[in-house]
Amino acid sequence: MAQATAVLLRGRNAPDEGIDWQRVTYLLHLSRILDEMEETRLVPEKKILYQFSARGHDMAQIMLGLQLTNRHDATCGYYRSRPLLLSLGVDPADALGSAMGRAGGYSDGRDIGVVFNYPNRTGASALPMCGGVGAQYTPTAGWAQALQYYATVLADHDYRDAIAVVLGGDGSVASNGFWSALTIATTQDLPMLFYVEDNGFGISVPSDVQTPGGNIAANLAGWRGLTIFEGDGCDPADAARLTREAIAFVRERRTPALLRLSVPRLEGHSFQDTQSYKSEALVKAEWARDPLPRLRDYLVPSVISANEWEACRLEAVETAEKARAEAESRAVASPETVTRHVFFEGEMQTMGGQHCHGYRPPETSDVATPDGQRINMVTAIRRTLDHELSINKRVVMFGEDIGPKGGVHAVTLGLQEKFGRERVFDTSLSEEGIVGRAVGMALAGLVPVPEIQFRKYAEPATEQINDCGTIRWRTNNRFAAPVVLRMPGGFFKCGDPWHSQTNEVAFVHQPGWKVAVPSNAEDAVGLLRTALRGNDPVIFFEHRAMLDHQWARRPYPGDNYALPFGTARFTRKGSAMTIVTWGAMVPRCEEAAEGLSADIIDLRTLMPWDRESVISSVRRTRRCLIVHEDLGTAGFGAEIAAVVADEAFMDLDAPVSRLTMPDIPSPHNPALLDWAVPSVGRIRQKITALVEY
């Protein structure tokens, strides 16, 4: 890859003929008027609760947006990106209405008004923004990789010059997301533009605290595979030329670039920020760089007349007033609708996932058609992935060591050799990058199947996991990101705090994720196939102890076998008590209940979970024992116990009982592990005590 190069433009140039300067003028006025309207009227009137001015950042953003002309272009910004949205065609009434939390707009009042999204079938889209600083980078890298995938693997010529653009302030370049996305884009040669608006401060923290020397472009001068453009975002000639050249470079070369523009933040970080940390001289110097009067000096009268300039301003005033009136006339969404769109409910989202691209899943059946001898869960999962890869070219798999090595648990062994490096590939060691990239790919219509090597390693990706799950809800069904996140975990031979954690309940507590916890090969096939053909993000938990466990072996149930989520399996029927469990505890419960007449319920999925089967069983047996490997305090068993107590209390002949690990990390020595994890003997003791109660 070529060494990074710096491109510096000096001096004033003739107005760029590739820029619609009249449109820039109108949109810049509109952005300013909306900012002023919010600050002087709508915030004081308490009609808007969160407000972020874009003054100073606005002109360059508008130039950027007007050049995103491919309908597969996408951008993801942050809270100061409204000028970009206006240039993409967002209705100003939606922008103001969203800021007011009214019905419609970006989220139907569910999210802060500056946390935007814009699904656009005919032009560039704005991907769902996240509220966390730096969280926009890796999903944008995922979109860029999806563009590359469409153009090469799927040979769709419409994607050949499409690009992904991510916006961030100078503060965000210190985030994990920035560095992860930078690694992804440069190692994969992705068509991605990093657009950094450097205003010198991250809220109140100066840039030189975020980045050595305060200039990320200078620090990245030696970064291989990255071309750098840098200049003044307040100078119309500089901003126009740099933006045009950076976009053209990424479109034509299909490699990443970084454009750093120096801009002033003319107001505080937010409306409440008084900027007391800035000197009076600095504030005065920033206002001297205001791009609005500089644009007028540049254009009038050589490009447009003073009358045309004023006409643009008056048109913007009229547009803003109409937008305000329309926004204020919008109602607040009915409170009872706020629980809708956590999951797919049959009403298709506007963008995201393969179903939006016309995918129709093959016919499936929940009746197994056993094929051959019993196989272990590793083989069953691999065979399912193999089949779905072979019939659906939108499926892509990636993670650490899943390529030639075949994964640390050998689940993906041979898949890269069969399907190629474009479809099954290794990633850099960044869980945020793995999950964030998957989000962007899912938004673009692919079926990403990322792997987190061990459950505990998901912690660095927590923000991306949370953001992915909430996309459908917080965009009010405008976007969805159906990711299938495979994750091994739990004990195996021994334990330890880093590789043996389960803690599935953490994902149940992340709205929007379905959670599968199969205990055997047959169920793993059925649940994984449903996930891969579905329209919601899924955590697919693969228990390490069950991957090659003798009990978990089953015949392969067929290529059309699929199981609905939320339907438990009764592994045994009886009358003395109900035992609720999942994962590695299922065979232990079966062994412990030998000789006893009991219902043993393998939940199979924790989100959703089969409440009806559990309650109906408890009402019949009148006793309930919940067994799981996770910790007791706030484990998922506590939720089950609460529901049983709430809905079947009068049917109980004994208190609801739980058997779990103590509230400690998984210990390493096998003797310590055997003491901590519910054993067959301890389960049997609990059963006996409950029956004799």
C-alpha positions as CSV (number, residue, x, y, z in Angstrom):
1,M,0.0,0.0,0.0
2,A,1.2,3.5,-0.7
3,Q,2.5,5.6,2.1
4,A,0.0,8.2,3.4
5,T,0.2,11.5,1.6
6,A,-0.8,14.9,2.7
7,V,-2.6,17.1,0.2
8,L,-2.6,20.8,1.0
9,L,-4.3,23.4,-1.1
10,R,-3.1,27.0,-0.8
11,G,-4.4,30.3,-2.0
12,R,-7.8,31.3,-3.3
13,N,-9.1,29.6,-6.4
14,A,-11.9,30.3,-8.8
15,P,-15.2,29.0,-7.6
16,D,-15.4,25.2,-8.1
17,E,-17.7,24.6,-11.0
18,G,-18.7,21.2,-9.5
19,I,-20.4,22.9,-6.6
20,D,-23.9,24.3,-6.7
21,W,-23.1,27.5,-4.9
22,Q,-26.6,28.8,-4.8
23,R,-27.7,25.6,-3.1
24,V,-24.8,25.9,-0.7
25,T,-25.9,29.4,0.1
26,Y,-29.5,28.5,0.7
27,L,-28.7,25.5,2.9
28,L,-26.2,27.4,5.0
29,H,-28.7,30.1,5.7
30,L,-31.3,27.4,6.5
31,S,-29.0,25.7,8.9
32,R,-28.2,29.0,10.7
33,I,-31.8,30.0,10.9
34,L,-32.8,26.7,12.4
35,D,-30.0,26.9,15.0
36,E,-31.0,30.5,15.9
37,M,-34.7,29.5,16.1
38,E,-33.9,26.7,18.5
39,E,-31.6,28.8,20.7
40,T,-33.8,31.9,20.9
41,R,-37.3,30.4,20.8
42,L,-37.7,26.7,21.1
43,V,-35.3,25.9,23.9
44,P,-36.4,28.8,26.1
45,E,-40.0,27.7,25.4
46,K,-38.9,24.2,26.5
47,K,-40.1,22.7,23.3
48,I,-36.6,21.3,22.7
49,L,-34.6,19.8,25.5
50,Y,-31.3,19.0,23.8
51,Q,-29.8,21.4,21.3
52,F,-26.4,21.4,19.5
53,S,-25.5,24.3,17.2
54,A,-23.6,23.5,14.0
55,R,-22.4,27.1,13.5
56,G,-18.9,27.0,12.0
57,H,-19.1,23.3,11.0
58,D,-22.0,23.9,8.6
59,M,-20.6,25.2,5.3
60,A,-18.1,22.3,4.7
61,Q,-20.7,19.7,5.8
62,I,-23.1,21.0,3.2
63,M,-20.5,20.8,0.5
64,L,-19.8,17.2,1.5
65,G,-23.5,16.2,1.4
66,L,-24.1,17.7,-2.0
67,Q,-21.4,15.4,-3.5
68,L,-22.8,12.2,-2.2
69,T,-24.6,11.3,-5.4
70,N,-24.6,7.6,-5.6
71,R,-27.8,6.0,-4.3
72,H,-25.7,3.5,-2.4
73,D,-23.6,6.2,-0.7
74,A,-24.0,6.3,3.0
75,T,-22.8,8.5,5.8
76,C,-22.9,8.4,9.5
77,G,-22.4,11.5,11.6
78,Y,-22.8,12.8,15.1
79,Y,-24.8,15.3,17.0
80,R,-23.5,18.4,15.0
81,S,-24.3,16.9,11.6
82,R,-27.7,18.5,10.8
83,P,-26.3,20.6,7.9
84,L,-25.2,17.4,6.2
85,L,-28.7,16.0,6.7
86,L,-30.3,19.0,5.1
87,S,-27.9,18.7,2.1
88,L,-29.0,15.0,1.7
89,G,-32.7,16.1,1.5
90,V,-34.0,15.6,5.0
91,D,-37.2,17.6,5.5
92,P,-36.5,20.5,7.9
93,A,-39.9,19.8,9.6
94,D,-38.6,16.3,10.4
95,A,-35.4,17.8,11.8
96,L,-37.3,20.2,14.0
97,G,-40.1,17.8,14.9
98,S,-37.5,15.2,15.9
99,A,-35.8,17.8,18.1
100,M,-39.2,18.5,19.8
101,G,-39.8,14.7,20.3
102,R,-42.9,14.8,18.2
103,A,-44.5,11.9,16.2
104,G,-42.8,11.0,12.9
105,G,-39.4,12.2,12.1
106,Y,-36.3,10.2,12.9
107,S,-37.7,8.2,15.8
108,D,-41.3,9.1,16.7
109,G,-40.1,10.8,19.8
110,R,-38.1,7.8,21.1
111,D,-34.6,9.3,20.8
112,I,-32.9,12.7,21.2
113,G,-33.6,14.8,18.2
114,V,-30.0,15.1,17.1
115,V,-29.6,11.3,17.1
116,F,-30.7,11.0,13.5
117,N,-31.2,8.5,10.7
118,Y,-32.3,8.9,7.1
119,P,-33.2,5.9,4.9
120,N,-33.1,7.0,1.3
121,R,-33.9,4.6,-1.5
122,T,-33.1,7.2,-4.2
123,G,-30.0,8.9,-2.9
124,A,-27.4,8.8,-0.1
125,S,-28.6,7.6,3.2
126,A,-27.7,8.6,6.7
127,L,-27.1,5.5,8.8
128,P,-28.6,5.4,12.3
129,M,-26.4,7.6,14.4
130,C,-25.5,6.5,17.9
131,G,-25.4,8.6,21.0
132,G,-21.9,7.5,22.1
133,V,-18.9,9.4,20.9
134,G,-17.0,7.4,18.2
135,A,-19.6,4.7,17.9
136,Q,-20.3,5.8,14.3
137,Y,-17.0,4.7,12.9
138,T,-17.1,0.9,12.8
139,P,-20.6,0.6,11.4
140,T,-19.6,2.9,8.6
141,A,-16.6,0.7,7.9
142,G,-19.0,-2.2,7.7
143,W,-21.1,-0.4,5.1
144,A,-17.9,0.3,3.1
145,Q,-17.0,-3.4,3.2
146,A,-20.5,-4.3,2.1
147,L,-20.1,-1.9,-0.9
148,Q,-16.9,-3.7,-1.8
149,Y,-18.7,-7.1,-1.4
150,Y,-21.6,-6.1,-3.6
151,A,-19.3,-4.8,-6.3
152,T,-17.0,-7.8,-6.3
153,V,-18.6,-11.0,-4.9
154,L,-22.1,-10.2,-6.0
155,A,-21.0,-8.3,-9.2
156,D,-23.5,-5.6,-8.8
157,H,-22.3,-2.7,-11.0
158,D,-24.5,-0.1,-9.2
159,Y,-22.0,-0.3,-6.2
160,R,-18.8,0.2,-8.2
161,D,-18.3,3.8,-7.2
162,A,-20.4,4.1,-4.1
163,I,-18.6,5.2,-0.9
164,A,-19.1,5.4,2.9
165,V,-18.4,8.6,4.8
166,V,-18.1,8.9,8.5
167,L,-18.1,12.3,10.3
168,G,-16.5,12.9,13.7
169,G,-15.1,15.7,15.7
170,D,-11.5,15.9,16.9
171,G,-12.5,14.5,20.3
172,S,-13.8,11.3,18.7
173,V,-10.5,10.4,17.2
174,A,-9.4,9.2,20.6
175,S,-12.1,6.6,20.7
176,N,-11.7,2.9,20.2
177,G,-14.2,3.0,17.4
178,F,-12.0,5.4,15.4
179,W,-8.9,3.3,15.6
180,S,-10.7,0.1,15.0
181,A,-12.4,1.5,11.9
182,L,-9.1,2.9,10.6
183,T,-7.5,-0.5,10.9
184,I,-10.5,-2.2,9.1
185,A,-10.5,0.4,6.3
186,T,-6.8,0.4,5.6
187,T,-6.2,-3.3,5.9
188,Q,-9.2,-4.1,3.7
189,D,-8.7,-1.2,1.2
190,L,-12.3,0.0,1.7
191,P,-14.0,2.9,-0.1
192,M,-14.3,5.0,3.1
193,L,-13.8,8.6,3.9
194,F,-13.0,9.7,7.4
195,Y,-14.2,13.3,7.7
196,V,-12.8,14.9,10.8
197,E,-14.1,18.4,11.8
198,D,-11.5,19.8,14.1
199,N,-12.8,22.7,16.1
200,G,-10.0,22.4,18.7
201,F,-12.2,21.1,21.6
202,G,-13.9,18.0,22.8
203,I,-16.6,19.7,24.8
204,S,-14.1,21.6,27.0
205,V,-11.0,19.5,26.5
206,P,-8.4,21.0,24.0
207,S,-7.4,18.9,21.0
208,D,-3.9,18.4,22.2
209,V,-5.2,16.4,25.2
210,Q,-7.1,14.1,22.8
211,T,-4.2,13.8,20.2
212,P,-0.5,14.6,20.5
213,G,0.0,18.0,18.9
214,G,-3.8,18.4,18.4
215,N,-3.7,17.3,14.8
216,I,-4.8,13.8,13.9
217,A,-3.8,14.3,10.3
218,A,-0.2,15.0,11.2
219,N,-0.2,12.0,13.5
220,L,-1.4,9.7,10.8
221,A,1.1,11.0,8.1
222,G,2.9,7.6,8.3
223,W,-0.2,5.4,8.4
224,R,0.1,3.0,5.4
225,G,-2.9,2.8,3.0
226,L,-4.4,6.1,4.1
227,T,-4.4,9.2,2.0
228,I,-4.7,12.5,3.9
229,F,-6.4,15.7,2.8
230,E,-6.2,18.7,5.1
231,G,-7.2,22.3,5.1
232,D,-9.4,25.1,6.2
233,G,-13.1,24.3,6.5
234,C,-14.0,28.0,6.7
235,D,-12.4,28.9,3.4
236,P,-15.0,28.2,0.6
237,A,-12.3,27.5,-2.0
238,D,-10.3,25.2,0.3
239,A,-13.3,23.4,1.6
240,A,-14.9,22.9,-1.9
241,R,-11.7,21.7,-3.5
242,L,-10.6,19.4,-0.7
243,T,-14.0,17.9,-0.3
244,R,-14.4,17.2,-4.1
245,E,-10.9,15.8,-4.3
246,A,-11.2,13.6,-1.3
247,I,-14.6,12.1,-2.5
248,A,-13.3,11.6,-6.0
249,F,-10.2,9.9,-4.7
250,V,-12.2,7.4,-2.6
251,R,-14.6,6.8,-5.5
252,E,-12.0,6.2,-8.1
253,R,-9.2,4.5,-6.1
254,R,-11.5,2.4,-3.8
255,T,-9.2,3.0,-0.9
256,P,-9.7,5.0,2.3
257,A,-8.8,8.6,2.9
258,L,-9.0,11.1,5.8
259,L,-10.1,14.7,5.3
260,R,-9.4,16.9,8.2
261,L,-10.9,20.4,8.1
262,S,-10.2,23.0,10.7
263,V,-13.4,24.7,11.7
264,P,-14.5,26.9,14.7
265,R,-17.3,25.9,17.0
266,L,-19.0,29.2,17.3
267,E,-21.4,28.2,20.1
268,G,-21.0,25.9,23.1
269,H,-20.9,22.2,22.9
270,S,-24.6,22.3,23.6
271,F,-27.0,25.0,24.5
272,Q,-26.2,24.7,28.2
273,D,-22.4,25.2,27.6
274,T,-21.3,28.7,28.4
275,Q,-17.7,28.1,27.1
276,S,-16.2,29.6,30.2
277,Y,-13.1,27.6,29.5
278,K,-12.4,29.8,26.4
279,S,-10.8,33.2,26.6
280,E,-12.5,36.2,25.2
281,A,-9.8,36.6,22.6
282,L,-10.2,33.0,21.5
283,V,-14.0,33.4,21.1
284,K,-13.4,36.6,19.1
285,A,-10.9,34.8,16.9
286,E,-13.3,31.9,16.2
287,W,-16.1,34.3,15.1
288,A,-13.6,36.0,12.8
289,R,-13.4,32.7,10.9
290,D,-17.2,32.4,10.6
291,P,-17.7,30.7,7.2
292,L,-21.0,32.5,6.4
293,P,-19.6,36.0,5.8
294,R,-16.6,34.4,4.1
295,L,-18.9,32.6,1.7
296,R,-20.6,35.8,0.9
297,D,-17.3,37.6,0.2
298,Y,-16.3,34.7,-2.0
299,L,-19.5,34.5,-4.0
300,V,-20.8,38.1,-4.2
301,P,-20.8,39.4,-6.8
302,S,-18.5,37.2,-8.9
303,V,-20.8,34.1,-8.8
304,I,-24.2,35.3,-7.5
305,S,-25.5,38.8,-7.0
306,A,-26.3,40.5,-3.7
307,N,-30.0,40.1,-4.6
308,E,-29.6,36.4,-5.2
309,W,-27.8,36.0,-1.9
310,E,-30.6,37.8,-0.1
311,A,-33.2,35.7,-2.0
312,C,-31.6,32.6,-0.7
313,R,-31.7,33.9,2.8
314,L,-35.4,34.9,2.6
315,E,-36.3,31.5,1.1
316,A,-34.5,29.9,4.0
317,V,-36.4,32.0,6.5
318,E,-39.7,31.0,4.9
319,T,-38.7,27.3,4.8
320,A,-37.7,27.4,8.5
321,E,-40.9,29.1,9.6
322,K,-43.0,26.6,7.7
323,A,-41.0,23.8,9.2
324,R,-41.5,25.1,12.7
325,A,-45.2,25.5,12.2
326,E,-45.5,22.0,10.9
327,A,-43.3,20.5,13.6
328,E,-45.3,22.2,16.3
329,S,-48.5,20.9,14.9
330,R,-47.4,17.3,15.1
331,A,-48.7,15.4,18.0
332,V,-46.7,13.4,20.5
333,A,-46.8,9.7,19.7
334,S,-49.3,7.6,21.7
335,P,-47.5,6.3,24.7
336,E,-48.9,2.8,24.2
337,T,-47.0,2.6,20.9
338,V,-43.6,3.0,22.5
339,T,-43.3,-0.8,23.1
340,R,-43.6,-1.5,19.3
341,H,-40.7,-2.4,17.0
342,V,-38.4,-3.8,19.6
343,F,-38.4,-6.9,17.3
344,F,-39.7,-7.4,13.8
345,E,-43.5,-7.5,13.9
346,G,-44.4,-8.2,10.3
347,E,-44.1,-4.6,9.1
348,M,-40.9,-4.4,7.1
349,Q,-38.3,-1.8,8.0
350,T,-37.3,0.7,5.3
351,M,-33.6,-0.3,5.2
352,G,-31.4,-3.0,6.7
353,G,-31.3,-6.7,6.5
354,Q,-31.7,-9.1,3.5
355,H,-35.5,-9.1,3.6
356,C,-35.6,-5.5,2.4
357,H,-33.8,-6.7,-0.7
358,G,-36.5,-9.1,-1.6
359,Y,-35.1,-12.2,0.2
360,R,-37.7,-14.9,0.7
361,P,-36.5,-17.8,3.0
362,P,-36.9,-21.3,1.8
363,E,-39.6,-23.5,3.3
364,T,-38.7,-24.8,6.7
365,S,-40.1,-27.4,9.1
366,D,-39.8,-27.9,12.8
367,V,-40.0,-31.7,12.3
368,A,-36.6,-33.3,12.1
369,T,-35.7,-35.6,9.3
370,P,-32.7,-37.4,10.8
371,D,-29.8,-37.9,8.4
372,G,-27.2,-40.5,9.3
373,Q,-25.5,-41.1,12.6
374,R,-25.3,-38.8,15.6
375,I,-22.9,-35.8,15.3
376,N,-21.6,-33.4,17.8
377,M,-22.7,-29.8,18.1
378,V,-19.5,-28.5,16.4
379,T,-20.2,-30.6,13.3
380,A,-23.9,-29.6,13.4
381,I,-23.2,-25.9,13.6
382,R,-20.5,-26.1,10.9
383,R,-22.9,-28.1,8.6
384,T,-25.6,-25.5,9.1
385,L,-23.3,-22.6,8.3
386,D,-22.0,-24.5,5.3
387,H,-25.5,-25.0,3.9
388,E,-26.6,-21.5,4.5
389,L,-23.4,-20.1,2.9
390,S,-24.0,-22.3,-0.1
391,I,-27.6,-21.2,-0.8
392,N,-27.4,-17.5,0.2
393,K,-24.5,-15.3,-1.1
394,R,-25.4,-12.6,1.3
395,V,-24.1,-14.6,4.2
396,V,-20.6,-13.6,5.4
397,M,-18.7,-14.9,8.4
398,F,-15.8,-13.3,10.2
399,G,-14.0,-13.1,13.5
400,E,-10.6,-13.8,15.1
401,D,-9.0,-17.0,13.9
402,I,-12.0,-18.4,12.0
403,G,-10.3,-18.6,8.7
404,P,-7.5,-21.2,8.0
405,K,-7.5,-22.2,11.7
406,G,-11.2,-22.8,11.7
407,G,-11.8,-21.1,15.0
408,V,-10.5,-21.9,18.4
409,H,-13.3,-24.5,18.7
410,A,-13.0,-25.7,15.1
411,V,-16.6,-24.7,14.2
412,T,-15.6,-22.9,11.0
413,L,-12.9,-25.4,9.9
414,G,-12.7,-25.7,6.1
415,L,-15.3,-23.0,5.4
416,Q,-12.8,-20.4,4.2
417,E,-11.2,-22.9,1.9
418,K,-14.6,-23.8,0.4
419,F,-16.2,-20.3,0.2
420,G,-13.2,-18.0,-0.1
421,R,-11.6,-15.2,1.9
422,E,-14.3,-12.7,0.8
423,R,-17.0,-14.6,2.6
424,V,-15.2,-16.2,5.5
425,F,-12.4,-14.1,6.8
426,D,-10.2,-13.3,9.9
427,T,-10.4,-9.9,11.5
428,S,-8.1,-7.8,13.6
429,L,-8.3,-8.2,17.4
430,S,-11.0,-5.8,18.1
431,E,-14.4,-6.9,19.3
432,E,-15.8,-3.4,18.8
433,G,-14.6,-3.6,15.2
434,I,-16.1,-7.1,14.7
435,V,-19.6,-6.2,16.0
436,G,-19.6,-2.6,14.6
437,R,-18.5,-3.8,11.2
438,A,-21.3,-6.4,11.3
439,V,-23.9,-3.7,12.1
440,G,-22.9,-1.7,9.0
441,M,-22.9,-4.8,6.8
442,A,-26.4,-5.8,8.1
443,L,-27.7,-2.2,7.4
444,A,-26.4,-2.7,3.8
445,G,-28.5,-5.8,3.4
446,L,-25.9,-8.6,4.0
447,V,-26.2,-11.4,6.6
448,P,-23.1,-10.9,8.8
449,V,-22.3,-13.8,11.1
450,P,-19.5,-12.5,13.4
451,E,-17.9,-14.6,16.1
452,I,-16.7,-13.5,19.5
453,Q,-14.1,-16.0,20.5
454,F,-15.3,-16.3,24.1
455,R,-18.2,-14.8,25.9
456,K,-16.0,-12.6,28.1
457,Y,-14.4,-11.1,25.1
458,A,-17.7,-9.4,24.2
459,E,-17.2,-6.7,26.8
460,P,-15.2,-4.3,24.5
461,A,-18.1,-4.6,22.1
462,T,-20.8,-3.8,24.6
463,E,-21.7,-0.4,23.1
464,Q,-22.0,-1.8,19.6
465,I,-24.1,-4.7,20.9
466,N,-26.5,-2.3,22.7
467,D,-26.7,0.0,19.7
468,C,-27.4,-2.8,17.3
469,G,-30.2,-4.2,19.3
470,T,-32.0,-0.9,19.7
471,I,-31.7,0.2,16.0
472,R,-35.2,-0.9,15.0
473,W,-36.9,0.6,18.1
474,R,-35.0,3.9,18.2
475,T,-35.6,4.5,14.5
476,N,-39.3,3.5,14.8
477,N,-38.8,0.6,12.2
478,R,-36.9,2.7,9.7
479,F,-33.8,0.7,10.0
480,A,-32.8,-2.8,11.4
481,A,-29.5,-4.7,11.6
482,P,-30.2,-8.4,11.7
483,V,-26.8,-9.7,12.9
484,V,-26.2,-13.3,14.0
485,L,-23.5,-13.1,16.7
486,R,-22.0,-16.4,17.5
487,M,-20.4,-16.7,21.0
488,P,-18.9,-19.7,22.7
489,G,-18.7,-19.6,26.5
490,G,-19.2,-21.6,29.7
491,F,-16.9,-24.1,31.4
492,F,-15.0,-26.9,29.7
493,K,-12.8,-29.4,31.6
494,C,-11.7,-26.4,33.7
495,G,-12.8,-22.8,34.2
496,D,-11.4,-19.3,34.5
497,P,-12.7,-15.8,34.7
498,W,-11.8,-15.0,31.1
499,H,-13.0,-18.0,28.9
500,S,-15.7,-19.6,31.0
501,Q,-18.2,-16.9,31.7
502,T,-21.9,-17.4,30.6
503,N,-23.8,-14.4,31.8
504,E,-26.4,-14.8,29.0
505,V,-28.7,-12.6,31.1
506,A,-26.7,-9.5,30.0
507,F,-27.9,-10.0,26.5
508,V,-31.5,-10.6,27.5
509,H,-31.3,-7.2,29.1
510,Q,-30.2,-5.6,25.8
511,P,-33.5,-4.7,24.1
512,G,-33.8,-6.0,20.5
513,W,-31.6,-9.1,20.7
514,K,-33.0,-12.6,20.5
515,V,-30.9,-15.0,22.6
516,A,-30.5,-18.7,21.7
517,V,-28.8,-21.2,24.2
518,P,-29.0,-24.7,22.5
519,S,-28.1,-27.7,24.6
520,N,-27.7,-30.2,21.8
521,A,-26.8,-30.6,18.1
522,E,-30.4,-30.8,16.8
523,D,-31.5,-27.7,18.6
524,A,-28.4,-25.8,17.5
525,V,-29.2,-26.5,13.8
526,G,-32.8,-25.4,14.1
527,L,-32.1,-22.2,16.1
528,L,-29.1,-21.2,14.0
529,R,-31.1,-21.7,10.7
530,T,-34.0,-19.6,12.0
531,A,-31.5,-16.9,13.0
532,L,-29.8,-16.8,9.7
533,R,-33.0,-16.5,7.8
534,G,-34.7,-14.2,10.2
535,N,-35.1,-10.4,10.5
536,D,-33.8,-9.7,14.0
537,P,-30.3,-9.6,15.6
538,V,-29.5,-12.9,17.4
539,I,-27.0,-13.9,20.1
540,F,-26.2,-17.5,19.4
541,F,-24.6,-19.0,22.5
542,E,-22.5,-22.1,22.0
543,H,-21.7,-23.8,25.3
544,R,-18.1,-25.0,25.2
545,A,-18.9,-28.1,27.3
546,M,-21.6,-29.2,24.9
547,L,-19.7,-28.7,21.6
548,D,-18.4,-32.3,21.8
549,H,-20.5,-33.7,24.6
550,Q,-21.7,-37.2,24.1
551,W,-25.2,-36.4,25.4
552,A,-25.5,-33.4,23.0
553,R,-24.9,-35.5,19.9
554,R,-27.9,-35.9,17.6
555,P,-28.5,-36.9,14.0
556,Y,-28.4,-34.0,11.6
557,P,-32.1,-33.0,11.4
558,G,-32.1,-31.8,7.7
559,D,-31.3,-28.7,5.7
560,N,-34.9,-27.4,6.1
561,Y,-35.1,-27.9,9.9
562,A,-35.7,-24.7,11.8
563,L,-37.1,-24.0,15.2
564,P,-39.2,-21.0,16.4
565,F,-37.7,-18.9,19.1
566,G,-39.6,-18.9,22.4
567,T,-40.6,-22.6,22.2
568,A,-39.1,-24.8,24.9
569,R,-38.6,-28.5,24.7
570,F,-39.8,-30.9,27.4
571,T,-36.9,-33.4,27.6
572,R,-38.9,-35.4,30.2
573,K,-42.5,-35.4,31.4
574,G,-43.7,-36.0,34.9
575,S,-45.9,-34.8,37.8
576,A,-43.8,-34.3,40.9
577,M,-42.1,-31.1,40.0
578,T,-41.0,-28.8,37.1
579,I,-37.3,-28.3,36.5
580,V,-36.4,-25.3,34.2
581,T,-32.9,-25.2,32.7
582,W,-30.8,-24.6,29.6
583,G,-27.4,-25.2,28.1
584,A,-24.9,-27.5,29.9
585,M,-27.3,-27.9,32.8
586,V,-29.9,-29.9,30.8
587,P,-28.0,-33.3,30.8
588,R,-27.1,-32.8,34.5
589,C,-30.8,-32.1,35.4
590,E,-31.8,-35.2,33.4
591,E,-29.3,-37.4,35.3
592,A,-30.2,-35.9,38.7
593,A,-33.9,-36.5,38.0
594,E,-33.5,-40.2,37.1
595,G,-36.2,-42.2,38.7
596,L,-38.3,-39.2,39.5
597,S,-41.5,-38.2,37.7
598,A,-40.7,-34.6,36.7
599,D,-41.1,-32.1,33.9
600,I,-37.7,-31.1,32.6
601,I,-37.9,-28.0,30.4
602,D,-35.0,-27.0,28.2
603,L,-35.8,-23.4,27.4
604,R,-33.6,-23.3,24.3
605,T,-34.0,-19.5,24.0
606,L,-34.0,-16.9,26.7
607,M,-35.3,-14.0,24.6
608,P,-38.0,-14.8,24.0
609,W,-38.5,-17.5,26.6
610,D,-41.4,-19.9,26.8
611,R,-43.4,-18.5,29.8
612,E,-46.5,-20.4,28.9
613,S,-44.9,-23.8,29.0
614,V,-43.2,-23.1,32.3
615,I,-46.4,-21.7,33.9
616,S,-48.6,-24.5,32.7
617,S,-46.2,-27.1,33.9
618,V,-45.8,-25.5,37.3
619,R,-49.6,-25.2,37.7
620,R,-49.7,-29.0,37.1
621,T,-46.7,-30.1,39.2
622,R,-47.0,-27.4,41.9
623,R,-43.2,-27.2,42.4
624,C,-40.5,-25.4,40.5
625,L,-36.7,-25.7,40.5
626,I,-34.6,-23.5,38.2
627,V,-31.0,-24.6,37.5
628,H,-28.5,-22.5,35.6
629,E,-24.7,-22.1,35.4
630,D,-24.7,-18.3,35.6
631,L,-24.5,-16.4,38.9
632,G,-27.5,-16.4,41.3
633,T,-27.9,-12.7,41.9
634,A,-29.7,-11.1,39.0
635,G,-29.3,-14.3,36.9
636,F,-32.0,-15.2,34.5
637,G,-33.4,-17.7,36.9
638,A,-34.5,-14.8,39.1
639,E,-36.7,-13.5,36.2
640,I,-38.3,-17.0,35.8
641,A,-38.8,-17.2,39.6
642,A,-40.5,-13.8,39.7
643,V,-42.8,-14.7,36.8
644,V,-43.8,-18.0,38.4
645,A,-44.4,-16.3,41.7
646,D,-46.5,-13.6,40.0
647,E,-48.6,-15.9,37.8
648,A,-48.7,-19.2,39.6
649,F,-48.2,-18.4,43.3
650,M,-51.6,-19.9,44.4
651,D,-50.7,-23.2,42.6
652,L,-47.4,-23.7,44.4
653,D,-47.0,-26.3,47.2
654,A,-43.4,-25.2,47.9
655,P,-41.4,-22.0,47.3
656,V,-39.8,-21.6,43.9
657,S,-36.2,-22.8,44.3
658,R,-33.0,-21.9,42.4
659,L,-29.6,-23.6,42.0
660,T,-26.9,-21.6,40.4
661,M,-23.2,-20.8,40.7
662,P,-22.3,-18.6,43.7
663,D,-21.6,-14.9,42.9
664,I,-18.0,-15.5,41.9
665,P,-16.1,-15.7,38.6
666,S,-15.6,-19.2,37.2
667,P,-12.6,-20.8,39.1
668,H,-9.8,-22.4,37.1
669,N,-8.9,-25.6,39.1
670,P,-11.3,-28.4,38.2
671,A,-11.9,-29.2,41.9
672,L,-12.9,-25.6,42.5
673,L,-15.0,-25.5,39.4
674,D,-16.8,-28.7,40.3
675,W,-17.7,-27.2,43.6
676,A,-19.0,-23.9,42.1
677,V,-21.0,-25.2,39.1
678,P,-24.3,-27.0,39.9
679,S,-23.4,-30.7,39.9
680,V,-25.6,-33.7,39.4
681,G,-25.4,-34.5,43.2
682,R,-26.3,-30.9,44.3
683,I,-29.2,-30.8,41.8
684,R,-30.4,-34.1,43.2
685,Q,-30.3,-32.7,46.7
686,K,-32.3,-29.7,45.6
687,I,-34.9,-32.0,44.0
688,T,-35.2,-34.1,47.1
689,A,-35.6,-31.1,49.4
690,L,-38.2,-29.6,47.2
691,V,-40.2,-32.8,46.8
692,E,-40.1,-33.3,50.6
693,Y,-41.1,-29.8,51.4
